[in-house]
């Protein structure tokens, strides 16, 4: 039994979709055939089922890299070979508007978690086969959404404190968006021999005053979140485990 996920490894498929919100995990799992819940503990809600002939799992990991890392580590311990994160992010670039999709090819490691796992120069990079599968599947879906691929940034802070995060520096460097878990996923996947990728629905702008302007609960964002889940499921089924 996996300690924190409370999942029996024998019930865990080799391919997994992960997302932050347990309710979103349940909605994605409801699209599978023969869906069954295989574990529930804290923020970690786990489901298994069949997607177009392929056994997959859907697992929620909560908010932020440390808690998500517990999920990723235990999935690796359970024998998972391919993971795709379905998440949300704040855009850094004006042309990447709310409701767009971003496929992350690598992550800037501005989280605290990975600095305690690997040296500073260690990269956080998506698996090329998973990233390519996401790109090709997204193009084939014809969801009518703008799709970008490139570098994202992972950080820990959501609401600003007295220190100012250098968002403009990363905008200038061409980073597409900011979120809170990708670097943990990519680093742990590299350390544990898993293939990992991520697709993100843009729900606002990362350099905005989130306390004043953040509103992810729009129809445009909801459409992008629904589309990215379908894209991720198809891409997951296409990558060899």
C-alpha positions as CSV (number, residue, x, y, z in Angstrom):
1,X,0.0,0.0,0.0
2,X,1.4,3.4,-1.0
3,X,1.6,5.3,2.3
4,X,0.1,8.7,1.5
5,X,-2.0,7.9,-1.6
6,X,-3.5,4.9,0.1
7,X,-3.4,3.0,-3.2
8,X,-2.6,-0.6,-3.7
9,X,0.1,-0.7,-6.4
10,X,-1.5,-3.7,-8.0
11,X,-4.5,-1.6,-8.9
12,X,-2.4,1.3,-10.3
13,X,-2.1,1.5,-14.1
14,X,1.2,2.4,-15.7
15,X,-0.2,5.6,-17.2
16,X,-1.5,8.5,-15.0
17,X,-3.1,11.9,-15.4
18,X,-2.4,14.1,-12.4
19,X,-4.1,17.4,-11.5
20,X,-4.3,19.6,-8.4
21,X,-8.0,19.7,-7.6
22,X,-9.7,16.5,-6.3
23,X,-13.0,17.6,-7.9
24,X,-11.3,18.0,-11.2
25,X,-9.8,14.5,-10.9
26,X,-13.3,13.1,-10.3
27,X,-14.6,14.9,-13.4
28,X,-11.8,13.6,-15.6
29,X,-12.2,10.1,-14.2
30,X,-15.9,10.2,-15.0
31,X,-15.0,10.2,-18.7
32,X,-13.3,6.8,-18.4
33,X,-15.0,3.4,-18.9
34,X,-15.3,1.3,-15.8
35,X,-14.2,4.1,-13.5
36,X,-13.4,3.0,-9.9
37,X,-11.9,4.9,-7.0
38,X,-8.7,3.2,-5.9
39,X,-7.7,5.5,-3.1
40,X,-8.5,8.6,-1.1
41,X,-6.4,10.4,1.6
42,X,-6.0,14.1,2.2
43,X,-5.8,15.9,-1.2
44,X,-4.9,12.7,-2.9
45,X,-8.0,11.2,-4.7
46,X,-7.2,8.3,-7.1
47,X,-9.3,6.7,-9.8
48,X,-8.6,4.1,-12.5
49,X,-10.5,3.1,-15.6
50,X,-10.2,2.6,-19.4
51,X,-9.7,5.3,-22.0
52,X,-10.1,4.0,-25.6
53,X,-8.7,0.6,-24.7
54,X,-5.9,1.8,-22.4
55,X,-5.9,1.5,-18.7
56,X,-5.2,4.8,-17.0
57,X,-5.4,6.4,-13.6
58,X,-6.3,9.9,-12.5
59,X,-4.8,11.3,-9.3
60,X,-5.1,14.7,-7.6
61,X,-2.0,16.2,-6.0
62,X,-3.2,19.4,-4.3
63,X,-1.5,22.8,-4.6
64,X,2.2,23.4,-4.6
65,X,5.4,21.4,-5.2
66,X,6.0,19.8,-1.8
67,X,2.6,18.1,-1.5
68,X,2.6,17.2,-5.2
69,X,6.0,15.7,-4.9
70,X,4.7,13.2,-2.4
71,X,2.2,12.1,-5.0
72,X,4.7,11.9,-7.8
73,X,7.2,9.9,-5.6
74,X,4.6,7.4,-4.6
75,X,3.3,7.0,-8.1
76,X,6.9,6.2,-9.1
77,X,7.1,3.7,-6.2
78,X,3.9,2.1,-7.5
79,X,5.4,1.4,-10.9
80,X,3.9,4.3,-12.9
81,X,5.8,4.9,-16.1
82,X,4.1,7.8,-17.8
83,X,2.6,10.9,-16.1
84,X,0.8,13.9,-17.7
85,X,-0.1,16.9,-15.5
86,X,-3.3,18.7,-16.4
87,X,-3.2,22.1,-14.7
88,X,-3.7,25.8,-14.8
89,X,-1.2,28.7,-15.1
90,X,-0.9,32.4,-15.3
91,X,0.4,33.8,-18.6
92,X,3.6,35.8,-18.9
93,X,3.0,36.8,-22.6
94,X,0.3,39.2,-23.8
95,X,-0.5,36.9,-26.9
96,X,-1.2,34.0,-24.5
97,X,-4.6,35.0,-23.2
98,X,-6.9,33.3,-20.7
99,X,-8.5,30.3,-22.3
100,X,-5.3,29.4,-24.2
101,X,-3.4,26.2,-23.7
102,X,0.3,25.9,-23.0
103,X,2.3,22.7,-23.3
104,X,5.3,22.9,-21.0
105,X,8.6,21.6,-22.5
106,X,10.7,22.6,-19.5
107,X,10.3,24.5,-16.2
108,X,12.3,27.2,-14.5
109,X,13.0,25.9,-11.0
110,X,11.9,28.8,-8.8
111,X,10.3,26.4,-6.3
112,X,11.9,25.4,-3.0
113,X,11.3,21.7,-3.3
114,X,13.6,20.8,-6.1
115,X,16.5,22.7,-4.6
116,X,16.5,20.1,-1.9
117,X,16.5,17.2,-4.4
118,X,19.1,18.1,-7.0
119,X,21.9,20.7,-7.5
120,X,21.1,24.2,-8.8
121,X,22.2,23.4,-12.4
122,X,20.0,20.3,-12.8
123,X,17.3,21.0,-15.4
124,X,13.6,20.3,-15.1
125,X,12.6,19.1,-18.6
126,X,9.6,17.3,-19.9
127,X,10.0,14.0,-21.7
128,X,10.3,14.7,-25.4
129,X,8.0,11.9,-26.4
130,X,5.3,13.0,-24.0
131,X,5.6,16.7,-25.0
132,X,5.4,15.7,-28.7
133,X,2.4,13.6,-28.1
134,X,0.6,16.5,-26.4
135,X,1.5,18.8,-29.2
136,X,0.3,16.5,-31.9
137,X,-2.8,15.5,-30.1
138,X,-3.7,19.1,-29.4
139,X,-3.4,20.0,-33.1
140,X,-5.6,17.1,-34.0
141,X,-8.4,17.9,-31.5
142,X,-9.4,21.2,-33.3
143,X,-10.8,22.6,-30.1
144,X,-10.6,26.1,-31.4
145,X,-8.2,27.2,-28.7
146,X,-4.8,28.9,-29.1
147,X,-2.0,26.5,-28.2
148,X,1.6,27.4,-27.4
149,X,4.5,25.2,-26.3
150,X,7.6,26.3,-24.5
151,X,9.2,27.0,-21.1
152,X,7.1,27.6,-18.0
153,X,8.1,28.7,-14.5
154,X,7.4,27.0,-11.2
155,X,7.2,29.1,-8.1
156,X,5.8,28.7,-4.5
157,X,4.2,32.1,-3.9
158,X,0.6,32.8,-5.0
159,X,-0.2,36.1,-3.4
160,X,2.5,38.7,-3.1
161,X,4.3,39.6,0.1
162,X,6.7,42.4,0.8
163,X,9.3,40.9,-1.7
164,X,8.7,41.5,-5.4
165,X,9.1,38.4,-7.6
166,X,11.0,39.2,-10.8
167,X,8.1,38.4,-13.2
168,X,9.3,40.8,-15.8
169,X,12.7,39.2,-16.0
170,X,11.2,35.9,-17.0
171,X,8.8,37.6,-19.4
172,X,11.7,39.1,-21.1
173,X,13.5,35.7,-21.2
174,X,10.5,34.3,-23.1
175,X,9.0,32.2,-20.4
176,X,5.3,31.5,-21.3
177,X,3.5,31.0,-18.0
178,X,3.9,30.4,-14.3
179,X,2.4,27.7,-12.1
180,X,3.3,25.7,-9.0
181,X,4.1,22.0,-9.7
182,X,5.8,21.3,-13.1
183,X,9.4,21.5,-11.9
184,X,8.7,19.0,-9.2
185,X,7.1,16.6,-11.7
186,X,9.9,16.9,-14.3
187,X,12.8,16.5,-11.7
188,X,11.2,13.6,-9.9
189,X,10.4,11.9,-13.2
190,X,14.0,12.2,-14.3
191,X,15.3,10.8,-11.0
192,X,12.8,7.9,-10.9
193,X,12.9,7.0,-14.6
194,X,9.4,8.1,-15.5
195,X,8.2,9.9,-18.7
196,X,6.4,13.2,-17.8
197,X,4.8,16.1,-19.5
198,X,2.3,18.9,-18.7
199,X,-0.5,20.8,-20.4
200,X,-1.8,24.0,-18.8
201,X,-5.0,26.0,-19.2
202,X,-4.3,29.7,-18.9
203,X,-6.6,31.3,-16.3
204,X,-5.1,34.8,-15.9
205,X,-1.8,36.7,-16.0
206,X,1.0,35.8,-13.6
207,X,2.2,39.3,-13.1
208,X,-1.2,40.7,-12.1
209,X,-2.3,41.6,-8.6
210,X,-4.0,38.3,-8.0
211,X,-5.8,39.5,-4.9
212,X,-7.5,42.2,-7.0
213,X,-8.0,40.7,-10.4
214,X,-7.7,36.9,-10.4
215,X,-10.9,35.2,-11.6
216,X,-10.4,31.7,-13.0
217,X,-14.1,30.8,-12.9
218,X,-15.0,31.9,-16.4
219,X,-16.6,30.0,-19.2
220,X,-13.5,30.6,-21.4
221,X,-11.2,29.0,-18.8
222,X,-13.7,26.1,-18.2
223,X,-13.7,25.3,-21.9
224,X,-9.8,25.2,-21.9
225,X,-9.7,23.0,-18.8
226,X,-12.2,20.5,-20.4
227,X,-10.2,20.5,-23.7
228,X,-6.8,19.9,-22.0
229,X,-8.1,16.9,-20.1
230,X,-9.3,15.2,-23.4
231,X,-6.0,16.1,-25.1
232,X,-4.0,14.7,-22.1
233,X,-6.0,11.5,-22.1
234,X,-5.4,10.9,-25.8
235,X,-1.8,11.8,-25.5
236,X,-1.3,9.5,-22.5
237,X,-2.8,6.5,-24.3
238,X,-0.4,7.1,-27.3
239,X,2.8,7.1,-25.4
240,X,4.4,3.7,-24.8
241,X,4.8,2.7,-21.1
